[in-house]
Amino acid sequence: MIEDHKKKIVAFYERHRRMPGYKELMALTGFKSKNAVWKLVNKLVDLGILAKDANGRISLVHSADEIPMLGLVEAGIPTVAEADAMTDLDTLNLNAYLVEDRDTSYLLEVKGDSMIDEGIKEGDLVVAEKTNALGGTVEPKIGNIVIAEVDGGWTMKFYRREPSRVGRPGRIYLEPANKKYKPIYPEYDIKIAAVVKGVIRKY
């Protein structure tokens, strides 16, 4: 039972980027009173799953998914880092940062170079979140990088629409990020299965 409550709290945190309040904890756990939630929180604190500050605010205890985040680094002209800025460490949960909705997200390995000008290379991993048409919560927007099924084949491209003309809307098409490849216009059917949310590359 404790493990189920933990999973629900972690899922809430990953979805909302914050910890639930006591009323939200009641809804998550099904408890009827704040006292029962208070006892659960204390139990999770004792187990080292949660931490509670002097004001009663709760937080997740740092896990293996979290690493220190020191701040910004110049990609242009080098600057000298402030020594004291390195001592006040914050942490970043990689799962929470990369995955907005664990239940509707998945990873895909990139094959080919059609998105190279967007910085997406062969061998990279992309984090994709299912669209609402396939049980997810994301509504694909023009300009998104999407995972799409076009005339029976799968691809990853920019989701585009031609300008509308008098009497007819602009056609939907998929645009690569590589001038070697032409835009893809569906002949029969196009389904937007997921929206790309992030790219992972290991050096």
ABEGO torsion letter per residue (X at the ends): XAAAAAAAAAAAAAAAGBBBBAAAAAAAAGBABAAAAAAAAAAAAAAGABBBBAAGBBBBBBBAABBBBAEBBBABBBBBBBAAAAABBBBBBAAAAABABAAABBBBBBBEAAAAAAGBBBGBBBBBBBBAAAGBABBBBBGBBBBBBBGGBBBBBBBBBBBBBBGBBBBBBBBBBBAABBBBBBAABBBBABBBABBBBBX
